[in-house]
Amino acid sequence: MKKLITLLFLSLSFQVSLAQNVMTPELLWSLGRVSGIGVSTDGNSVVYGVTTYNVESNDKQTAYYAIPVSGGSATKIDDPFKLVADQSISPNGKYKLYHRPVKIYSVSGKDYYPELDKSEVQIYNDLMYRHWDTWADGTYNHVFMSNVDGSDEVDIMKNKTFHSPTKPFGDDTDYIWSPKGSKILYVTKAKTGAAYATSTNTDIFSYDLNTLTTTNLTKGMMGYDNSPAYSKYGILAWISMKTDGYEADKKDIIISDRFGKKNLTENWDGTVDSFKWSEDGKVIYFVAPFGGEKHLFSVDYPGKSKKQPVVKQISKGQFDVTGIVGQSGKQLIVSRTDMNHATELYTVNISDGKMSQLTHVNNQVYQSIGLSKVEKRMVTTTDNKQMVTWVIYPPDFDPNKKYPTLLYCQGGPQGALSQFYSYRWNFQIMAAQGYIVVAPNRRGMPGHGVEWNAQISKDYGGQNMQDYLSAIDLMAKEPFVDETRLGAVGASYGGYSVFYLAGMHNKRFKTFISHDGIFNWRSMYGTTEEMFFVDWEIGGPYWEKDNVAAQKSYSKFNPIDYVQSWDTPIMIVQGGKDYRVPIGQGLEAYQAAQLLGIKSRLVYIPNENHWVLSAQNGIVWQREFFRWLNETL
């Protein structure tokens, strides 16, 4: 009976959401999340998954479908790899690749003292002792090869204290077969301890099945090297960054053939997200941020030509192309979003960029609610640059009314503020509750040239803070913006931005929300895990007193040093398993606000990391977000 009542309540909530004709937290979490898997081997169908969340059970499930490339009805399937080639299987069909953790060294008390098997002690002698949301347990991801039936397993990374897939976000695309199946390529950061924590130097290694030897294919290339992929003719391409320690460096497409290595995008003033070879091996298609959006581009494979290949833009419009699923003849299949629509799959005519929606998983929901007007504005910054700023209006926007307005501060700090669709920082749901949202592409964001992207490093409280203020000050002059009801919200670097603005906003804002934001650079440096991030972004450790850039970050750009000027209500959200911006950051800020007598709230989520991933936690997060705004704005 209890379960029946719960289901009826959820059903009623869903119906009420539809009746309200706006997006709500519950409706947002009811959406199907579409992910493209690939084009069928016969080229006639697109295979994709749809993940749905069950709020009651707080879990998720994924169903798989196939739909004709020409469009039409989708068919549910049990195994996507009956239609799409399984890249883990060798070209001759005899072997398969997979990965699993392998115990290499002792960490726990019971590792050292087996008779004390109920101890909870963890013992570390080097960095990194934790990463993202997981404590090191002495195991490493290793790539394995076996017969298709699982017999005769071989660890091709035997005894190596390296990870492949790489931590924390690597997956099975980090290892591939060579075209003839005689070699296995895998991505790893071949470093340990402090060297691992301070470097971004991942490389692509080749393991030769005949000689049982391993070769570093990207030796001397000092930044991230990943995403290896072969063309039809066996030409290897991958994504590469030049600079060790700079995780947001320009990402280029490198190819390696009998003529040597060549950077195909070297002279293009942009950065690549992802790529895919064309069917004929003559072109590489890629996705990249551009002008506050993400679009589809192409670059020719030059062969023996010494001319620099020309990058061409294929798609145009107010949306994001978020990935390339595959190719079928003269069409590409891509995933696409905008600020009013979650991911769906589209076909793209390669010659003219014309797009046609292929999947319609969430159409019924979007047809039942009002959609926001999303406007691209150009804002003049304090140094006389033109800055793209997205303005999102409530679905029933009336220019004769005045609206409370939120300044959205993007994280990263070099994350693209494009036409993305987030299930947490969702502009559609913010606007649906009656807020105008102002989202500036401030300094530090890709899609506006390498210089714009790089400027923010070691200048966290500088020009980009002025960029924020330029955007909100311009919008505050509009007659439909209530300049007495402005708020600033953000997570990660956006959370840092909120903490920093709270100490210097000169009473512009009436409320703040900071999620997993950096509050104190000294304690951040002492507890975060990927040290290359703080070394590059703020200049280095706090004990280097002669390091001018670092000392500027620890003094002039440190939010804790401005807390005495806080005078505005603030809500602070902190994930308990966030080891990138650890728990002390949020607790220090909350404690300061409380002791200063400022209206403040701590929303602590013990088992979430830098994000909020579970359905019920996500809904509580949204409800608390808007409850706070209702109270303070």
Secondary structure, DSSP 8 states (H G I E B T S, - for coil): -HHHHHHHHHHHHHHHHHHHTS--HHHHHHS-EEEEEEE-TTSSEEEEEEEEEETTTTEEEEEEEEEETT----EEES-GGGTS--TTB-TTSSEEEEEEEEE-S--BHHHH-TT-TT---B--SSS-SEETTEE--SEEEEEEEEETTS-S-EETTTT----SS-TTT--GGGEEE-TTSSEEEEEE----HHHHHT----EEEEEETTT--EEETTTT--S-EEEEEE-TT--EEEEE-SSTT-TTS--EEEEEETTEEEETTTTSSS---EEEE-TTSSEEEEEEEETTEEEEEEEE--TT--S---EEE---SSSEEEEEEEEETTEEEEEEEETTEEEEEEEEETTT--EEE---TTHHHHHTS----EEEEEEE-TTS-EEEEEEE--TT--TTS-EEEEEEE--TTT---SS---SSS-HHHHHHTT-EEEEE--TT-TTS-HHHHHTTTT-TTTHHHHHHHHHHHHHHTSTTEEEEEEEEEEETHHHHHHHHHHTTSTT--SEEEEES----HHHHHHH-S-HHHHHHHT-S-TT-TT-HHHHHHHHTT-GGGGGGG--S-EEEEEETT-SSS-HHHHHHHHHHHHHTT--EEEEEETT--SS--SHHHHHHHHHHHHHHHHHH-
